[in-house]
């Protein structure tokens, strides 16, 4: 076991996979600088700097994947996926379906996601609900270094496109690079259990479509991903004092979704609380409610999500995101019969 940060775990998984598989290449803006150890080990033929044009290098990555390579395409942050959305929505996601399986696009999009560090509504979004709605894509979100390594390992052996969401608040490199430089007086509520932790070596892999039950309970099922898992665990510890027992589920994979684990838990508790750093309407929270309804369940339901455009000011941003106080309040309301 190695103690790594979440970002280090992702880098290590990519490095281990590149050492095994010469078809894996990394493409991104400033990639030789940001991934200097990979550049030093594998050289300019496999760690490639891209121009500041996501539409250009995403299109190039799609062609490279069709031609036999397995690109890791890096975004500065998931918000910039909008610039490359044509390549993702209309080409990468649909290639296998349109060709009847004759063509595939094995690539991984590494997309730093989320807020909590004061970078505004154009930089602090999560957007996993938006991309998970697109057929043909696999969408995964890590909440611990071990899962980050395991999910990236699985992604790099998958024969189709994977969007790997990397929570920026849990990745010290991204925090330092994007949000914290020059603001030393600002504090960040970073869950230490997600930012650092033990990571098994290869061949550690986390299968797609398997959620993890992070805490067992009987009264309320709380489902989340990324930073929301750690906020939910803190809320569950608080609620235990009030004799409210929460079961906390970390989805890890949004598409494919582990509906079975959710249904089994909600069958037991009769209550479902979704904690989602993404937007409330037309997103993950509504999908999980539908999963339960389609399984003939009718749980008491609540959701703690982002209601509107994220504000830039740190205090306002923290209030807008699913913080622990909001989770506790929602769980108490559900459990109050």
Secondary structure, DSSP 8 states (H G I E B T S, - for coil): -EEEEHHHHHHHHHHHHHHH-TTEEEEETTHHHHTHHHHHHH-TTTEEE--S-HHHHHHHHHHHHHTT-EEEEEES-GGGGGGGHHIIIIIITTHHHHTTTS-----EEEEEE--SSS--TTTS---HHHHHTSTT-EEEE-SSHHHHHHHHHHHTT-SS-EEEEEEGGG-HHHIIIIIITT-TT------HHHHEEEE--TT----TT--EEEE--SSEEEEE-THHHHHHHHHHHHHHTTT--EEEEE--EEETT-HHHHHHHHHHHSEEEEEEEEESTTSHHHHHHHHHHHTT---EEEEEEE-SS--SSHHHHHHHS--HHHHHHHHHHHH--
